Amino acid sequence: MMTMKDLWQIPITKHFTVVAGKNALCKKIESVEILDFEFATGIEHARETIFNPNSLVLSSLLFANQHPELLLETIKKLIELRVSALAYKPVIFKELPDEIIAYANEKGFPILRFGGDEFFETVIMEVMEHIKERKHETFLTEMVHSFLEEEVTEEQIHSYVQQMNRPLDKYICVANLQRKNLSDDKWMDSFLKLGIVCHYRNSLFLIYSDKHQHIQFEKALTDHMDFYHIPSEEWTIGYSETHVSHTGLHLAVREAYYSCALAMIEMKSVCHYEQLTSERILFEFYRNDPPFARNYMNKYLHKLLKNQELLHTAISFILKNGNVKEVAGALFCHSNTIRYRLSKIQQMIDPSSNELAFYEHLSQAVKLYLLDQQVGRMSNDLDSVQK
């Protein structure tokens, strides 16, 4: 969705200035129209058909030449028609009357002044192109959400693929990219050279397609980041397996998403879904029924969740693959202290299991806990206990 604020991202409108209604720039823009003599004296229109709601109306205000009293009535009618804003060219009126500014401010109606000699046709063309791009971005975001949160049919997948703004080759691989400051999107244009880019939950999805099944996506992305001087150390990336575009796009998106989540959990820069084993089962378990997965995890860990020291120890123990010495180093403790805590944890939550079964049960529950935490805050740093 495009809003008034987006106008200053478009070259042709970046020099527009706000003369009224600056607190209402969150209004959306769905179309651009021109006001000539619609409100001139003696011209009658069906009020509901003059301008579309949520439109940006452009005007030279020529109709009010010698009749400035028409300006206030025009603003009132535009507001009544639910127009988003008026942008005027200062050829007839360099400055608008104070009563117009005051009324527009009172009603929260933005009025903009052209910055120079911008042509109406160029403004319309560039703003409408931006609206189109924003609509496609919204479509891609909704598509990713559908893939991650819902079950989709083959017909739906085929429909999504057909609606994309560029054709896909037979095979696809998807990467989910996380970065601490994703609001800095100066690299977006470069990523678009590689494939289809989608924003989702403060991360990026990059859909890469190729006619060959053995896609060299990671190499292509690494080379691309090197060429454009994109600091790879600032990114965490999860890669999917290769799938057929028209039948496996949803799977590729899911795999990339959960691979990236696991990479964040384990403090790794890259994670490949094809290299995962038991984690795949946990991902599907969590994705198919998050409330059930949380209930399972909470029942097993509920006593541990009340003791932060033991919880930190359990998390580190699993992330260090059961290596007591590494856990001790990470938590600045003696190895015997870690062994004592682990014994205490087992007696607290799983006293009837042997050591091997306890590790297996604890690993599943802790990874579900971390996955649930990470999926809920994909843009945030992991807690220090996961180091």
SEMARKE-429493 format. One line per 2 residues: number of its first residue (from 1); for each residue x negated, y, z of C-alpha. Coordinates in steps of 0.05 Angstrom, whole numbers. Layout:
// SEMARKE-429493
NUM	X:Y:Z ~ ...
***
This chain:
// SEMARKE-429493
1	0:0:0 ~ -26:69:-19
3	-17:127:30 ~ -27:201:24
5	-96:194:56 ~ -119:152:-3
7	-114:212:-49 ~ -182:236:-25
9	-213:171:-48 ~ -192:184:-121
11	-239:229:-161 ~ -184:270:-194
13	-149:287:-128 ~ -207:290:-79
15	-208:366:-82 ~ -134:373:-64
17	-123:412:0 ~ -68:404:51
19	-29:468:63 ~ 28:437:104
21	48:371:137 ~ -23:349:154
23	5:304:209 ~ 46:264:159
25	-8:238:113 ~ 7:166:131
27	67:167:83 ~ 63:116:27
29	61:133:-46 ~ 94:86:-96
31	99:131:-157 ~ 80:199:-186
33	129:247:-219 ~ 131:317:-247
35	178:373:-224 ~ 192:424:-278
37	260:457:-277 ~ 301:405:-239
39	318:455:-185 ~ 323:517:-228
41	387:557:-223 ~ 443:529:-267
43	415:459:-275 ~ 456:404:-245
45	431:333:-231 ~ 456:272:-195
47	415:284:-133 ~ 400:212:-120
49	368:201:-188 ~ 323:262:-195
51	262:233:-160 ~ 245:165:-131
53	234:155:-56 ~ 161:151:-35
55	138:190:-96 ~ 85:243:-102
57	116:301:-139 ~ 71:347:-180
59	93:417:-200 ~ 67:484:-225
61	129:516:-190 ~ 143:552:-255
63	218:545:-242 ~ 210:592:-182
65	175:646:-221 ~ 211:711:-203
67	256:669:-158 ~ 215:650:-96
69	279:638:-58 ~ 285:572:-96
71	224:544:-61 ~ 256:530:6
73	317:497:-26 ~ 270:455:-68
75	231:430:-8 ~ 296:414:28
77	320:373:-31 ~ 254:336:-38
79	257:317:35 ~ 330:295:27
81	308:251:-32 ~ 254:219:13
83	198:243:-31 ~ 130:232:3
85	97:298:-15 ~ 93:357:-63
87	27:376:-97 ~ 29:443:-132
89	-16:477:-182 ~ -32:548:-158
91	-16:583:-224 ~ 49:618:-204
93	39:618:-129 ~ -32:621:-103
95	-6:616:-32 ~ 63:592:-10
97	108:637:33 ~ 100:628:108
99	171:603:116 ~ 157:546:68
101	95:525:106 ~ 131:529:172
103	190:489:148 ~ 147:435:117
105	106:429:181 ~ 170:425:222
107	198:369:179 ~ 132:332:171
109	131:341:95 ~ 61:345:64
111	48:399:13 ~ -18:397:-25
113	-52:448:-69 ~ -90:427:-131
115	-165:439:-125 ~ -177:465:-195
117	-154:453:-266 ~ -134:380:-258
119	-85:358:-312 ~ -19:328:-290
121	-27:270:-339 ~ -96:252:-310
123	-71:256:-239 ~ -13:211:-256
125	-57:161:-292 ~ -110:155:-237
127	-62:154:-179 ~ -18:102:-212
129	-80:60:-225 ~ -98:65:-151
131	-28:45:-132 ~ -34:-15:-178
133	-100:-35:-146 ~ -72:-28:-76
135	-12:-71:-94 ~ -59:-125:-120
137	-100:-121:-56 ~ -36:-131:-17
139	-18:-190:-61 ~ -86:-223:-48
141	-81:-211:27 ~ -12:-242:28
143	-37:-301:-13 ~ -94:-315:35
145	-46:-309:94 ~ 0:-358:61
147	-57:-408:49 ~ -80:-403:121
149	-14:-401:158 ~ 34:-440:114
151	40:-503:73 ~ 42:-486:-1
153	66:-525:-61 ~ 28:-537:-125
155	77:-492:-160 ~ 62:-435:-111
157	-12:-443:-120 ~ -4:-441:-196
159	38:-378:-189 ~ -15:-344:-146
161	-70:-361:-195 ~ -29:-333:-253
163	-17:-267:-217 ~ -91:-253:-205
165	-121:-194:-242 ~ -175:-237:-274
167	-173:-309:-300 ~ -205:-365:-262
169	-249:-418:-293 ~ -234:-492:-280
171	-272:-497:-214 ~ -275:-450:-155
173	-314:-441:-91 ~ -295:-391:-37
175	-337:-354:14 ~ -312:-319:76
177	-358:-263:97 ~ -360:-230:166
179	-397:-167:184 ~ -399:-125:247
181	-379:-61:211 ~ -335:-82:153
183	-305:-12:149 ~ -368:7:112
185	-346:-19:44 ~ -400:11:0
187	-417:-59:-25 ~ -346:-76:-47
189	-357:-55:-119 ~ -418:-99:-125
191	-382:-160:-96 ~ -327:-149:-148
193	-379:-164:-201 ~ -384:-235:-174
195	-311:-254:-167 ~ -244:-236:-136
197	-250:-201:-69 ~ -197:-200:-15
199	-195:-166:53 ~ -165:-208:109
201	-168:-199:184 ~ -230:-155:182
203	-267:-204:136 ~ -278:-213:62
205	-259:-272:19 ~ -298:-279:-46
207	-268:-326:-97 ~ -321:-349:-147
209	-304:-392:-207 ~ -344:-430:-259
211	-330:-478:-316 ~ -380:-527:-286
213	-363:-570:-226 ~ -432:-563:-194
215	-424:-489:-176 ~ -487:-454:-153
217	-446:-403:-113 ~ -493:-394:-54
219	-552:-380:-99 ~ -511:-332:-140
221	-488:-295:-78 ~ -558:-294:-47
223	-588:-267:-112 ~ -532:-216:-117
225	-544:-190:-47 ~ -619:-186:-59
227	-609:-148:-124 ~ -562:-97:-93
229	-603:-92:-29 ~ -547:-118:14
231	-576:-138:82 ~ -559:-212:87
233	-579:-215:160 ~ -519:-171:177
235	-470:-222:149 ~ -442:-289:171
237	-417:-332:113 ~ -375:-394:109
239	-373:-433:43 ~ -319:-480:19
241	-329:-542:-22 ~ -317:-539:-97
243	-244:-549:-119 ~ -203:-547:-183
245	-176:-476:-187 ~ -102:-490:-202
247	-94:-544:-149 ~ -145:-531:-95
249	-150:-456:-85 ~ -112:-461:-18
251	-160:-514:7 ~ -221:-473:-12
253	-194:-412:25 ~ -181:-453:88
255	-249:-486:86 ~ -286:-420:78
257	-246:-389:135 ~ -259:-443:185
259	-331:-452:163 ~ -344:-379:177
261	-309:-384:244 ~ -355:-443:263
263	-416:-404:240 ~ -396:-346:285
265	-385:-394:343 ~ -453:-427:334
267	-488:-361:321 ~ -510:-384:252
269	-515:-342:189 ~ -486:-394:142
271	-440:-455:148 ~ -421:-502:91
273	-357:-541:97 ~ -385:-599:58
275	-436:-610:113 ~ -384:-615:169
277	-358:-681:198 ~ -316:-684:261
279	-304:-609:258 ~ -259:-620:198
281	-210:-659:242 ~ -210:-604:294
283	-197:-551:241 ~ -136:-589:214
285	-112:-604:285 ~ -116:-530:303
287	-88:-504:237 ~ -28:-550:234
289	-4:-536:305 ~ -42:-481:343
291	5:-482:404 ~ -3:-557:411
293	-79:-551:404 ~ -81:-496:457
295	-38:-537:503 ~ -85:-597:495
297	-146:-554:507 ~ -116:-517:567
299	-94:-581:601 ~ -164:-610:596
301	-202:-546:614 ~ -152:-511:660
303	-194:-521:723 ~ -257:-501:687
305	-225:-438:660 ~ -220:-412:731
307	-295:-419:743 ~ -335:-375:695
309	-403:-403:715 ~ -382:-474:701
311	-345:-453:638 ~ -408:-418:612
313	-448:-481:627 ~ -399:-526:591
315	-398:-481:529 ~ -473:-477:526
317	-479:-552:537 ~ -435:-566:476
319	-467:-513:432 ~ -536:-540:448
321	-513:-610:429 ~ -521:-637:499
323	-594:-616:506 ~ -601:-600:580
325	-669:-568:572 ~ -643:-519:520
327	-582:-504:562 ~ -627:-488:622
329	-668:-441:579 ~ -606:-406:552
331	-576:-396:621 ~ -643:-382:657
333	-634:-440:704 ~ -673:-502:724
335	-654:-566:687 ~ -633:-598:753
337	-585:-540:765 ~ -553:-554:697
339	-548:-628:713 ~ -515:-612:779
341	-464:-567:745 ~ -449:-618:692
343	-437:-671:745 ~ -391:-623:781
345	-354:-607:716 ~ -342:-681:702
347	-316:-694:772 ~ -270:-634:765
349	-238:-648:697 ~ -254:-719:674
351	-276:-764:733 ~ -252:-830:703
353	-293:-826:638 ~ -364:-850:629
355	-418:-801:608 ~ -411:-813:533
357	-335:-808:534 ~ -339:-746:577
359	-385:-711:527 ~ -338:-729:470
361	-276:-703:507 ~ -312:-640:530
363	-339:-627:461 ~ -270:-630:429
365	-238:-585:482 ~ -294:-534:483
367	-296:-529:407 ~ -221:-519:405
369	-227:-466:458 ~ -282:-429:420
371	-244:-437:354 ~ -182:-407:385
373	-222:-350:414 ~ -259:-337:349
375	-199:-340:302 ~ -165:-289:346
377	-222:-239:341 ~ -258:-253:276
379	-285:-182:275 ~ -315:-181:345
381	-381:-204:373 ~ -380:-271:407
383	-384:-272:482 ~ -454:-276:511
385	-439:-345:539 ~ -441:-373:469
387	-514:-354:458
***
